Amino acid sequence: YNRVWIPDNEEVWQSAEITKNYKAGDRFLHVQLEDGTELNYPVDPAALPPLRNPDILVGENDLTALSYLHEPAVLHNLKVRFVESKLIYTYSGIILVAINPYKQLPIYGDAIIHAYSGQNMGDMDPHIFAVAEEAYKQMARNNKNQSIIVSGESGAGKTVSARYTMRYFATVSKSSSNAHMEDKVLASNPITEAVGNAKTTRNDNSSRFGKYTEISFDQSYQIIGANMRTYLLEKSRVVFQSENERNYHIFYQLCASAMQPEFKHLKLGSAEEFNYTRMGDSTVIEGVDDRANMVETQKTFALLGLKVDFQMDVFKMLAAILHLGNVEITPVGDERSFISLEDKHLNILCELLDLNCDKMAQWLCHRKIITTSETVIKPMTRAQAVNARDALAKKIYSHLFDFIVERINRALQFPGKQHTFIGVLDIYGFETFDVNSFEQFCINYANEKLQQQFNLHVFKLEQEEYMKEDIPWTLIDFYENQPVIDLIEAKMGILELLDEECLLPHGTDENWLQKLYNNFATKNALFEKPRMSNTSFIIQHFADKVEYKCEGFLEKNRDTVHEVLIEILKESKFHLCANFFQDNPVSISPFSSTINVKSARPVLKSPNKQLRMTVGSKFRSSLSLLMVTLNATTPHYVRCIKPNDEKLPFEFDSKRVAQQLRACGVLETIRISAQSYPSRWTYIEFFSRYSILMTQQELSINDKKQICKIVLQRLIQDRNQYQFGRTKIFFRAGQVAYLEKLRSDKLRHACIVIQKRVRGWLQRKKFLRIKQAAVIIQQYFRGQRTVRQAITARTLKQTWAAIIIQKYCRGYLVRRLCQLIYVAAVTIQAYTRGFLARKKYRKV
């Protein structure tokens, strides 16, 4: 094939046709682009442009079926399927690539679910239901727990994909005895989305936390319950949103319902009236009715058995957070600040949470410093007081979120023993922004761990496939990201140095960053110090280099609230608020509104590791538990891709897609496959496809497997280019394309022979048709001429006869007339002569 892919600034890769044979040593490749442009493309003999796949393979529903496995082939195949065929799902080996169409598609109904139920994964078109069915079937067949890992950028469709997998399980495993449990499992989604999702610049419904949902099944493989684990809620969003972003949906739903009778005691107004909801200057999402969504949220609360009293307690806490954000802090000079006891929102806050108004006003503007010898009360500047207020709001919301999740889990609890489960992981994908902070650091750290698990699993599956087919196993080189994980989490790594700095009374972001520079800048190739900045550091992740700004790392990692404010909340008579921060809270019962949440620790913490409760260390622990869970299950992967940043339906931005393919591991899977034998055909498939290349003598053999071996040894001389397995033939990259070329050449030659015969037959048929027409024309012509000649002779005879008849007739008539005249004349003469004679006689 003489078509190649060459790099392009706009489309990443563009197709070109070679117009002149390339010879070893040539510095340029003469190509013609698809728009007709002639180009001399400079080439390196060691890295020639990647070849384009034959047309027969373009649009394949599995990327690993491509003969040439590389980035441009993958990108082009996805583009053809997405833009031209409007297909959003494509397999890449064990991965399902799902591209967000930004449009509702009629492919998720119950009829589609039942169509995929019971089918093997490759029997039907790629679909999220096919992955869910594969997980369900493997669980039932092998009695082994399964996991479906859904990842991707914000706006790529992770939440929707996770929701559809859960809906699939709820539909195919529904039982008459436990009919409401499936509905409860599905009902957990709207609630967690309301309190954990928000509008960002990239997505109108972005999950700002990670979620792993275990759906439990009994021995009949019917849903009996579920359990949810959450990771790294973005608490900073409660008090700050960027331009064109919103806070969590639940706040806007509550504000939209403020005039309803049951919410009037919360004393709320529109979202534009509150600091925590109007920062992004985007309080409304086009096409979204927050009031209607509030009704839906209340319905799902009720469906989970969470009664109206519980709901009102939650809404009271949410309203209190909004009022807390509107508490006006007035500066008094440069060193002090002040809150008026007449402040409307302060009084509403204290009324809702049943707090002491005087204490709250005082301790929002002061802090207590306890040393070994004395206790010092220090006033705070307005900026420090605002930070303390916002920290308190974040803390309350964080506990409330955990509390809601805990109550959902309680509602989804089940009696008896779990037989198996399927876990659905909906977690943030690799992120990089213009400014990356602590949240992006944790997200990318989580993705490093998930990518390592993914690589090892793919490697393991590849090895198992070779062993199952009795193919000699050769070690495949794949990207090992353990060094960057060690950089982050190992002893004296980035996280441990961060925790160490957090323990110091006067620890700062700058001091911590300097420790990073001293420990890693010259010793670790994966860590870099930016040339133009002394406030950032760069880490080489598996997907890309990311620059992190150190500002705020310590504060976000500590996640502390002044102990005095915690004590005020503990004294509240509002049971929900008080129990959030109790040292020994009452254990939860299904009918109580308390939760086992430990109180915040003081800023001065013991160096004992057991007492460390930093966000980083908690996240590292929960991530380790997640990896243990995933490693104990059979994973299935869904990689969600965002096709463009404008949210336009079926628009494909090649640059953005290529960036995400590199980040989510699809291209790494392709690379691992391409290193060995990427193309795999069963003997039956090979026989069906390439029987045209077989001779009559070879086809006379009864054993099709033997035929395939004989034919392949004849067609491909290099024995290293393929391997015969027990049920499949393994081909190295490019060999299927070569076989396709032989097949197309054979078909082309056969077409020429067929065309020659057909054209000859058509010409002969045309000639015979013309000849027959000529004969018929001649026949009619001659007949007409003969007829005409016969008619002329008869006419002459008839004319001659007519003349003769006329002659005799006329003679007869004339003679008769003559005789009549003669008789008349004689008679006249007789009478005349008699008259004259008598007259003369008389005279005489």
C-alpha positions in Angstrom: 0.0 0.0 0.0 1.4 3.4 -1.0 -0.5 5.5 1.5 1.1 6.9 4.7 0.3 9.2 7.6 2.3 12.4 8.1 2.1 14.9 11.0 -0.2 17.9 10.8 -0.5 20.9 13.0 -4.3 21.1 12.8 -5.5 17.5 12.3 -2.5 15.8 14.2 -2.2 13.4 11.3 -3.2 13.6 7.6 -3.2 11.0 4.9 -0.9 11.2 1.9 -0.2 9.0 -1.1 3.3 8.2 -2.2 3.9 9.3 -5.8 7.4 8.1 -6.3 9.2 5.0 -5.1 11.2 5.5 -2.0 14.8 4.2 -2.1 17.1 3.7 0.8 19.1 6.9 1.4 16.5 9.3 0.0 16.1 12.4 2.1 12.6 13.2 0.9 9.4 11.2 0.4 7.4 12.4 -2.6 3.7 12.4 -1.5 0.4 13.9 -2.6 -2.1 15.0 0.1 -5.8 14.3 -0.2 -6.5 17.9 -1.4 -4.1 17.3 -4.3 -1.1 19.2 -2.8 2.3 17.8 -3.9 4.8 17.7 -1.0 8.4 16.6 -0.5 8.3 15.3 3.0 11.7 15.0 4.8 12.1 11.6 6.3 14.5 9.8 8.6 15.3 6.3 7.4 15.1 5.1 10.9 11.6 6.5 11.4 9.6 6.4 8.2 6.0 7.7 8.3 3.4 5.2 9.6 1.5 3.3 6.9 -2.2 3.6 6.5 -4.4 0.6 6.9 -6.2 -0.9 3.9 -9.8 0.4 3.4 -11.2 -3.0 4.4 -10.0 -2.4 8.0 -11.1 1.2 8.3 -14.1 1.5 10.6 -13.3 -1.7 12.5 -15.3 -2.0 15.8 -12.1 -3.2 17.6 -8.9 -1.1 17.2 -6.7 -4.1 17.8 -8.0 -5.7 14.5 -6.1 -3.0 12.6 -3.1 -4.3 10.8 -1.0 -1.2 11.4 -1.4 -0.3 15.1 -0.3 3.3 15.8 -1.8 6.6 16.8 -2.9 7.9 13.4 -4.7 4.6 12.6 -6.5 4.7 16.0 -7.5 8.3 15.6 -8.7 7.9 12.0 -10.7 4.8 12.9 -12.4 6.5 15.8 -13.1 9.6 13.6 -14.7 7.5 10.8 -16.9 5.6 13.2 -17.9 8.7 15.2 -18.4 11.4 12.4 -19.4 9.3 9.4 -21.2 6.3 11.1 -22.4 8.2 14.2 -21.1 5.3 16.4 -19.9 6.4 19.8 -18.5 3.1 21.1 -15.4 1.2 19.9 -13.4 -1.6 21.4 -9.7 -1.5 21.9 -9.0 -5.0 23.1 -10.4 -5.1 26.6 -11.2 -1.4 26.7 -14.4 0.2 25.5 -13.7 3.6 24.1 -16.9 5.8 24.6 -17.0 9.2 22.8 -19.5 11.7 24.2 -21.9 12.6 21.4 -23.4 15.6 23.3 -26.7 14.4 22.1 -29.4 12.0 23.4 -29.3 8.8 21.4 -32.0 6.1 21.3 -29.6 3.3 22.1 -30.3 2.7 25.8 -33.9 1.5 26.0 -35.0 -1.7 27.7 -35.2 -3.4 24.3 -31.5 -2.7 23.7 -30.7 -4.1 27.2 -32.6 -7.3 26.5 -30.8 -7.5 23.1 -27.4 -7.5 24.8 -28.4 -9.8 27.6 -26.8 -13.2 27.2 -24.7 -12.2 24.2 -20.9 -12.6 24.0 -18.9 -9.4 24.0 -17.9 -9.6 20.3 -21.2 -10.8 19.0 -22.8 -7.4 18.7 -21.7 -3.8 18.1 -19.6 -2.2 20.9 -21.8 -0.8 23.7 -21.6 0.0 27.3 -24.2 -2.7 27.8 -21.9 -5.3 26.3 -19.2 -4.5 28.9 -21.8 -4.7 31.7 -23.1 -8.0 30.3 -19.5 -9.4 30.1 -19.0 -8.4 33.8 -22.3 -9.9 34.8 -21.7 -13.1 32.8 -18.1 -13.6 34.2 -19.4 -13.0 37.7 -22.1 -15.7 37.3 -19.9 -18.1 35.4 -16.7 -17.9 37.6 -18.3 -16.7 40.9 -15.7 -14.0 40.9 -16.1 -10.3 41.8 -15.9 -7.9 38.9 -15.1 -4.2 38.5 -16.0 -1.7 35.8 -13.5 1.2 35.8 -14.9 4.3 34.1 -12.5 7.1 33.6 -11.9 10.2 31.5 -11.8 14.0 31.5 -14.5 16.2 33.0 -17.3 16.3 30.4 -16.3 13.0 28.7 -19.4 11.2 30.0 -18.1 9.1 32.9 -21.1 9.7 35.2 -23.6 8.8 32.4 -21.6 5.7 31.5 -21.5 4.5 35.1 -25.2 5.3 35.5 -26.0 3.1 32.4 -24.0 0.2 33.7 -25.9 0.3 37.0 -29.2 0.5 35.2 -28.2 -2.5 33.1 -27.5 -4.6 36.2 -30.7 -3.4 37.8 -32.7 -4.5 34.7 -31.2 -7.9 34.0 -31.1 -9.0 37.6 -34.5 -7.8 38.7 -36.4 -10.2 41.0 -40.0 -10.2 42.1 -39.0 -10.7 45.8 -36.7 -7.7 46.0 -38.1 -5.5 43.3 -37.4 -2.2 45.1 -33.7 -2.7 45.8 -32.8 -2.1 42.2 -34.7 1.1 42.2 -33.0 2.1 45.4 -29.5 1.5 43.9 -30.5 3.6 40.9 -31.9 6.3 43.2 -28.6 6.8 44.9 -27.2 8.4 41.6 -29.5 11.6 41.6 -28.7 12.3 45.2 -24.9 11.9 44.9 -25.0 14.0 41.7 -26.9 16.7 43.5 -24.5 17.0 46.4 -21.3 16.0 44.6 -21.7 17.4 41.0 -21.3 20.9 39.7 -21.1 23.0 36.6 -17.6 23.6 35.4 -16.3 25.3 32.2 -15.8 21.8 30.7 -19.0 20.1 31.8 -22.5 21.1 33.1 -22.7 18.1 35.4 -19.1 17.4 36.5 -18.5 14.9 39.3 -16.3 16.7 41.8 -15.5 13.5 43.7 -14.5 9.9 42.9 -17.0 7.1 43.6 -16.8 3.4 43.8 -20.1 1.6 44.0 -20.3 -2.1 44.9 -23.5 -3.7 43.7 -24.1 -6.8 45.7 -25.6 -10.0 44.3 -27.0 -13.1 46.0 -26.5 -16.7 44.9 -29.2 -16.3 42.2 -27.2 -13.3 40.9 -30.0 -10.8 41.8 -29.3 -7.4 43.4 -29.6 -7.5 47.1 -28.0 -4.2 48.0 -25.1 -1.8 47.4 -22.3 0.1 49.1 -20.6 3.3 48.0 -17.1 4.6 48.7 -16.2 8.2 47.8 -12.8 9.9 47.2 -11.5 13.4 47.5 -14.5 15.6 47.4 -13.6 19.1 46.0 -14.4 21.0 49.2 -12.9 24.3 47.9 -15.8 24.6 45.4 -18.1 25.3 48.4 -16.5 28.6 49.0 -15.0 29.5 45.6 -16.0 29.0 41.9 -14.2 30.2 38.8 -15.8 32.3 36.1 -18.8 30.5 34.4 -18.8 27.8 37.1 -21.3 26.9 39.8 -21.3 25.5 43.3 -22.8 22.1 43.9 -26.2 21.6 42.3 -28.0 21.1 45.6 -27.5 24.8 46.6 -29.2 26.0 43.5 -32.0 23.5 43.8 -32.6 24.7 47.3 -32.5 28.4 46.3 -34.9 27.7 43.4 -37.3 26.2 45.9 -36.9 28.9 48.5 -40.5 30.2 48.1 -42.0 26.8 48.7 -43.9 26.6 52.0 -41.7 23.8 53.4 -38.5 25.8 52.9 -39.6 29.2 54.1 -38.1 28.7 57.5 -34.6 28.5 55.9 -35.0 32.2 54.9 -33.3 31.7 51.6 -33.6 33.7 48.4 -32.3 33.4 44.9 -28.8 32.1 44.2 -27.7 35.6 43.2 -28.1 36.7 46.8 -25.4 34.4 48.3 -21.7 34.8 48.0 -21.1 31.0 47.8 -23.4 30.6 44.8 -22.8 33.7 42.7 -19.0 33.8 42.4 -18.9 32.2 39.0 -21.6 34.6 37.7 -23.5 31.6 36.3 -26.3 30.6 38.5 -28.4 29.0 35.8 -27.6 26.1 33.4 -29.4 26.3 30.1 -32.0 23.6 29.8 -31.9 22.7 33.5 -34.8 23.3 35.8 -33.3 23.4 39.4 -36.8 23.5 40.9 -37.9 20.4 39.1 -34.6 18.7 40.0 -35.2 19.6 43.7 -38.5 17.7 43.5 -36.6 14.7 41.9 -34.0 14.9 44.7 -36.7 14.8 47.4 -38.4 11.8 45.6 -35.1 9.8 45.6 -34.5 10.6 49.2 -38.0 9.2 50.0 -37.4 6.2 47.7 -34.3 5.4 49.8 -36.4 5.5 53.0 -34.9 8.8 54.2 -37.9 10.6 55.7 -38.9 14.2 55.5 -37.4 15.1 58.9 -34.0 13.8 57.7 -34.3 15.8 54.5 -35.1 19.0 56.3 -32.2 18.5 58.6 -29.9 18.2 55.6 -31.5 21.2 53.9 -31.1 23.2 57.1 -27.3 22.5 57.1 -27.1 23.5 53.5 -29.0 26.7 54.1 -26.7 27.4 57.1 -23.6 27.1 54.9 -25.1 29.7 52.5 -25.9 32.1 55.3 -22.4 31.6 56.8 -20.9 32.7 53.5 -22.9 36.0 53.7 -21.7 36.8 57.2 -20.1 40.3 56.8 -16.6 40.5 58.3 -15.6 44.2 58.8 -11.9 45.1 59.1 -10.8 47.1 62.1 -7.4 48.6 61.2 -4.9 46.2 59.7 -4.7 43.7 62.6 -8.3 43.1 63.7 -11.7 42.3 62.3 -15.3 42.5 63.6 -18.7 40.9 63.0 -21.8 42.7 64.1 -24.2 40.9 66.4 -26.9 42.5 64.3 -25.7 40.7 61.1 -28.8 39.2 59.6 -27.1 36.1 58.1 -25.2 35.5 61.4 -28.4 35.4 63.3 -30.1 33.1 60.7 -27.0 30.8 60.8 -27.2 30.6 64.6 -30.9 30.1 64.6 -30.8 27.2 62.0 -28.0 25.4 63.8 -29.0 26.5 67.3 -25.6 28.1 68.1 -24.5 30.8 70.5 -24.4 34.0 68.4 -22.0 35.9 70.6 -19.4 33.1 70.6 -19.7 32.6 66.8 -19.2 36.3 66.1 -16.2 36.4 68.5 -14.4 33.2 67.4 -14.8 33.8 63.7 -12.6 36.8 64.2 -10.3 35.5 66.9 -8.1 32.4 67.4 -6.9 30.6 70.5 -3.2 29.6 70.7 -2.4 27.1 73.3 1.2 26.7 74.4 2.7 24.6 77.2 2.6 27.6 79.6 -0.3 29.8 78.5 -3.3 30.3 76.3 -3.3 33.3 74.0 -6.3 34.8 72.3 -5.2 36.5 69.1 -7.4 38.7 66.9 -7.4 37.9 63.2 -7.2 40.2 60.2 -10.2 40.3 57.9 -8.5 38.0 55.4 -7.7 35.5 58.1 -11.3 35.7 59.4 -12.6 35.1 55.9 -10.3 32.1 55.6 -11.5 30.7 59.0 -15.2 31.2 57.9 -14.6 29.5 54.6 -12.7 26.6 56.3 -15.7 26.1 58.6 -18.1 26.1 55.6 -16.0 23.5 53.8 -15.7 21.4 57.0 -19.5 21.4 57.5 -20.2 20.5 53.9 -17.6 17.7 53.9 -19.1 16.1 57.0 -22.6 16.6 55.5 -21.5 14.9 52.3 -20.0 12.0 54.2 -23.1 11.8 56.3 -25.5 11.6 53.2 -23.3 8.9 51.6 -23.3 7.0 54.9 -27.1 7.2 55.1 -27.4 6.1 51.5 -25.3 3.1 52.3 -27.5 2.3 55.3 -30.5 2.4 53.1 -28.8 0.0 50.6 -27.8 -2.4 53.3 -29.1 -5.9 53.1 -29.6 -8.8 55.5 -27.6 -12.0 54.9 -24.3 -12.6 53.2 -23.1 -11.1 49.9 -22.3 -13.8 47.4 -20.5 -11.7 44.8 -20.4 -8.0 43.7 -19.7 -5.8 40.7 -18.0 -2.6 41.5 -18.5 0.5 39.3 -15.7 3.0 39.6 -16.5 6.5 38.4 -13.3 8.5 38.9 -11.8 11.7 37.6 -9.3 11.2 34.7 -5.9 12.7 34.3 -6.1 16.6 34.6 -3.9 19.4 33.6 -4.9 23.1 33.7 -3.1 26.4 33.4 -2.9 26.4 37.2 -2.7 23.0 38.9 -3.1 22.8 42.7 -3.4 20.1 45.3 -6.6 18.7 43.9 -5.0 18.0 40.5 -2.0 16.6 42.2 -4.2 14.0 44.0 -6.2 13.3 40.9 -3.2 12.6 38.8 -1.6 10.5 41.6 -4.8 8.4 41.6 -4.5 8.1 37.8 -0.9 6.9 38.1 -2.1 4.1 40.4 -4.9 3.2 38.1 -2.7 3.3 35.1 -0.2 0.9 36.7 -3.0 -1.5 37.6 -4.3 -1.2 34.0 -0.8 -1.8 32.5 -0.2 -4.9 34.7 -3.7 -6.3 33.9 -3.2 -5.8 30.1 0.3 -7.3 30.4 -1.2 -10.3 32.3 -4.0 -10.8 29.8 -1.5 -10.7 27.0 0.6 -13.3 28.7 -2.4 -15.5 29.5 -3.5 -15.3 25.8 -0.1 -16.5 24.7 0.0 -19.3 27.2 -3.5 -20.4 26.4 -2.6 -20.7 22.7 0.8 -22.4 23.4 2.7 -19.5 21.8 6.3 -19.0 23.0 6.1 -16.0 25.4 8.6 -13.2 24.9 8.9 -10.3 27.4 7.1 -7.3 26.2 8.4 -3.9 27.1 5.7 -1.6 28.5 5.7 1.7 30.3 6.3 1.1 34.1 5.2 4.1 36.1 6.4 2.8 39.5 9.2 5.4 39.6 6.7 8.3 39.5 4.5 6.6 42.1 7.5 6.2 44.3 8.3 9.8 43.9 4.9 10.7 45.2 4.2 8.1 47.9 7.4 6.4 48.9 9.3 7.1 52.1 10.5 10.7 52.0 8.4 11.2 48.9 6.4 14.3 48.0 3.4 13.3 50.2 5.5 12.4 53.2 7.4 15.6 53.0 4.1 17.5 52.7 2.8 15.8 55.8 6.0 16.5 57.6 5.8 20.2 56.8 2.2 20.3 57.9 3.3 19.1 61.4 5.5 22.1 61.9 3.9 25.0 63.7 5.4 27.5 61.1 5.4 25.2 58.1 4.9 27.0 54.8 4.4 26.1 51.2 7.7 27.7 50.3 9.7 25.7 52.8 8.1 22.5 51.6 8.8 23.4 48.0 12.4 24.1 48.8 12.7 20.6 50.4 11.3 19.1 47.2 14.0 21.0 45.2 16.7 19.8 47.5 15.6 16.2 47.5 14.5 15.7 43.9 15.5 18.5 41.5 18.9 17.0 40.7 18.4 13.4 41.8 15.1 12.4 40.1 14.6 12.7 36.3 10.8 12.7 36.8 10.9 15.9 38.9 11.9 19.3 37.5 12.3 22.8 38.8 10.7 25.3 36.4 13.2 27.7 34.9 11.0 30.8 35.3 9.3 30.1 38.6 10.3 29.5 42.2 6.7 28.7 43.4 6.1 25.6 41.2 7.4 22.1 40.5 7.0 19.8 37.5 6.3 16.1 37.5 6.6 13.9 34.5 3.5 11.7 34.6 2.7 8.8 32.4 0.4 11.0 30.2 2.2 14.4 30.3 4.3 16.8 32.2 2.3 18.8 34.7 3.4 21.9 36.5 1.9 22.3 40.0 1.7 25.6 41.9 2.7 25.0 45.5 0.4 27.8 46.9 -2.3 26.3 49.2 -0.9 22.8 49.3 -0.3 22.9 53.1 -3.6 24.5 53.9 -5.6 22.0 51.7 -3.6 19.1 53.1 -4.1 20.1 56.7 -7.8 20.8 56.1 -8.1 22.3 59.6 -10.7 24.4 61.3 -9.9 26.3 64.5 -10.7 24.1 67.5 -12.8 26.8 69.2 -15.3 26.8 66.2 -15.5 23.0 66.5 -16.3 23.3 70.2 -19.1 25.8 69.4 -20.6 23.4 66.9 -20.4 20.6 69.4 -22.4 22.6 71.9 -25.3 23.0 69.3 -28.6 21.6 70.3 -29.3 20.8 66.7 -28.5 17.1 66.9 -27.1 16.7 63.3 -24.6 19.6 63.8 -23.5 18.4 67.2 -23.0 14.8 66.2 -20.8 15.8 63.2 -18.1 16.9 65.5 -18.5 14.7 68.7 -15.4 12.8 69.8 -17.6 9.8 70.7 -20.7 10.1 68.6 -23.6 7.8 69.0 -23.5 4.9 66.6 -25.9 5.2 63.7 -29.2 3.4 63.5 -31.3 3.4 60.4 -33.7 5.8 62.0 -31.3 8.3 63.6 -29.6 11.3 62.1 -26.1 10.9 63.6 -22.9 9.8 62.0 -19.6 8.5 63.2 -17.2 11.3 62.2 -14.2 12.1 64.2 -13.6 15.7 65.3 -11.0 17.8 63.6 -7.6 17.7 65.2 -5.8 20.7 66.5 -3.3 22.4 64.3 -0.5 21.1 66.5 -0.4 17.4 65.9 1.6 14.6 67.3 4.3 13.2 65.1 2.9 9.8 65.8 1.8 8.4 62.4 -1.4 7.0 63.9 -2.6 10.5 64.6 -1.9 12.0 61.2 -5.2 12.9 59.5 -4.0 15.0 56.6 -6.0 14.9 53.4 -3.0 13.5 51.5 -2.4 10.6 53.9 -6.2 9.7 54.1 -6.4 9.8 50.3 -3.3 7.6 50.0 -4.8 5.1 52.4 -8.2 5.0 50.7 -6.5 4.7 47.3 -4.5 1.8 48.5 -7.7 0.1 49.7 -9.3 0.8 46.3 -6.3 -0.8 44.5 -6.5 -3.9 46.8 -10.2 -4.2 45.9 -9.6 -3.7 42.2 -6.8 -6.2 42.2 -9.0 -8.8 43.8 -11.6 -8.4 41.0 -11.7 -9.0 37.3 -11.5 -5.4 35.8 -13.3 -4.1 32.8 -12.3 -0.7 31.4 -14.4 2.1 29.9 -12.4 5.1 28.6 -14.6 8.1 28.0 -13.4 10.6 25.4 -14.5 14.3 25.1 -14.6 15.0 21.3 -14.5 18.8 21.5 -14.5 21.6 24.1 -17.6 23.4 22.7 -20.0 20.5 23.6 -21.1 20.3 19.9 -22.8 17.1 18.8 -20.7 14.7 16.7 -17.9 17.3 16.2 -14.4 15.7 16.3 -11.4 17.7 17.4 -8.4 15.5 16.6 -6.0 17.3 18.8 -8.2 17.0 21.9 -9.0 13.3 21.2 -5.3 12.4 20.6 -4.4 14.1 23.9 -7.0 12.1 25.8 -6.0 8.8 24.1 -2.5 9.3 25.2 -3.6 10.1 28.8 -6.1 7.3 29.3 -3.9 4.3 28.3 -5.6 3.4 25.0 -2.4 4.1 22.9 -0.3 2.2 25.5 -2.5 -0.8 25.0 -2.1 -0.5 21.3 1.7 -0.1 21.7 1.9 -3.3 23.9 -0.2 -5.2 21.3 1.9 -3.9 18.4 5.1 -5.1 20.0 4.2 -8.8 19.6 1.5 -10.3 17.5 -1.3 -7.7 17.4 -3.5 -9.3 14.8 -5.2 -12.6 15.8 -7.5 -14.6 13.5 -9.1 -17.9 14.3 -8.5 -20.6 11.7 -12.1 -20.5 10.6 -11.9 -16.7 10.1 -8.7 -17.0 8.2 -10.0 -19.8 6.0 -13.2 -17.8 5.2 -11.3 -14.6 4.4 -8.4 -16.0 2.4 -9.7 -19.2 0.8 -9.4 -17.2 -2.5 -5.6 -17.5 -2.2 -5.7 -21.2 -1.9 -5.2 -23.7 -4.7 -7.6 -26.5 -5.6 -5.1 -29.0 -4.4 -4.9 -27.2 -1.0 -8.7 -26.9 -0.8 -9.0 -30.7 -1.3 -7.5 -31.3 2.2 -10.3 -31.9 4.7 -8.5 -30.3 7.7 -9.0 -26.5 7.5 -6.4 -25.9 10.2 -3.8 -27.8 8.1 -4.9 -25.9 5.0 -4.3 -22.5 6.8 -0.8 -23.6 7.9 0.2 -24.8 4.4 -1.2 -21.7 2.7 0.4 -19.3 5.1 3.8 -21.0 4.8 3.6 -20.5 1.1 2.4 -16.9 1.2 4.7 -15.5 3.9 8.2 -16.9 3.7 9.5 -15.3 7.0 8.4 -17.8 9.7 8.9 -15.1 12.4 6.1 -13.0 11.0 3.4 -15.3 12.4 2.7 -18.0 15.0 0.2 -20.9 15.0 -1.7 -21.2 18.2 -4.2 -23.8 19.3 -7.3 -21.9 17.9 -5.8 -18.8 16.4 -3.1 -17.6 14.1 -1.0 -14.7 15.5 0.4 -12.1 13.0 3.0 -9.4 13.5 2.1 -5.8 12.6 1.6 -5.3 8.8 1.1 -9.0 7.9 -2.6 -8.8 7.6 -2.2 -5.8 5.4 0.2 -7.8 3.2 -2.4 -10.7 3.0 -5.0 -8.1 2.2 -2.8 -6.9 -0.6 -2.4 -10.4 -2.0 -6.1 -10.9 -1.7 -7.0 -7.7 -3.4 -4.5 -8.5 -6.2 -6.1 -11.9 -6.6 -9.5 -10.3 -6.6 -8.3 -7.6 -9.0 -7.0 -10.3 -11.4 -10.1 -12.3 -11.1 -12.1 -9.1 -11.7 -10.2 -8.5 -14.9 -10.8 -12.1 -16.1 -14.5 -11.8 -15.2 -14.7 -8.4 -16.8 -13.0 -9.8 -20.0 -15.4 -12.7 -20.2 -18.4 -10.6 -19.3 -17.5 -7.9 -21.8 -16.9 -10.5 -24.6 -20.2 -12.2 -23.7 -22.0 -8.8 -23.7 -20.5 -7.9 -27.1 -21.4 -11.3 -28.6 -24.9 -11.0 -27.1 -25.1 -7.5 -28.6 -23.9 -8.7 -32.0 -26.3 -11.6 -32.1 -29.1 -9.2 -31.1 -28.1 -6.8 -33.8 -27.8 -9.6 -36.3 -31.2 -11.0 -35.4 -32.7 -7.5 -35.7 -31.1 -7.1 -39.2 -32.5 -10.5 -40.4 -35.9 -9.6 -39.1 -35.7 -6.2 -40.9 -34.5 -7.8 -44.1 -37.3 -10.4 -43.8 -39.9 -7.7 -43.5 -38.4 -5.6 -46.2 -38.3 -8.5 -48.6 -41.8 -9.5 -47.8 -43.0 -6.1 -48.3 -41.2 -5.9 -51.6 -42.6 -9.2 -52.7 -46.1 -8.2 -51.7 -45.7 -5.0 -53.5 -44.5 -6.8 -56.7 -47.4 -9.3 -56.4 -49.9 -6.5 -56.1 -48.5 -4.7 -59.2 -48.9 -7.8 -61.6 -52.4 -8.4 -60.4 -53.3 -4.8 -60.9 -52.0 -4.9 -64.5 -54.0 -8.0 -65.3 -57.1 -6.6 -63.6 -56.6 -3.3 -65.6 -56.2 -5.2 -68.9 -59.3 -7.4 -68.1 -61.2 -4.3 -67.2 -60.3 -2.7 -70.6 -61.4 -5.8 -72.5 -64.6 -6.0 -70.5 -65.1 -2.3 -71.1 -64.4 -2.8 -74.8 -66.9 -5.5 -75.2 -69.4 -3.9 -72.9 -69.1 -0.6 -74.8 -69.4 -2.4 -78.2 -72.4 -4.2 -76.9 -74.0 -1.1 -75.7 -73.2 0.8 -78.9 -74.5 -2.0 -81.1 -77.6 -2.2 -79.1 -78.1 1.5 -79.4 -77.4 1.4 -83.1 -79.9 -1.4 -83.5 -82.5 0.6 -81.6 -81.8 3.7 -83.7 -81.9 1.6 -86.8 -85.2 0.0 -85.9 -86.5 3.4 -84.9 -85.3 4.9 -88.2 -86.8 2.1 -90.3 -90.1 2.4 -88.3 -90.1 6.1 -88.8 -89.3 5.7 -92.4 -92.1 3.1 -92.8 -94.7 5.3 -91.2 -93.4 8.3 -93.1 -93.4 6.5 -96.4 -96.9 5.0 -95.7 -98.2 8.5 -94.8 -96.7 10.0 -97.9 -98.0 7.1 -100.0 -101.5 7.4 -98.6 -101.4 11.1 -99.1 -100.3 10.7 -102.6 -102.8 8.1 -103.2 -105.5 10.3 -102.0 -104.2 13.1 -104.0 -104.1 10.9 -107.0 
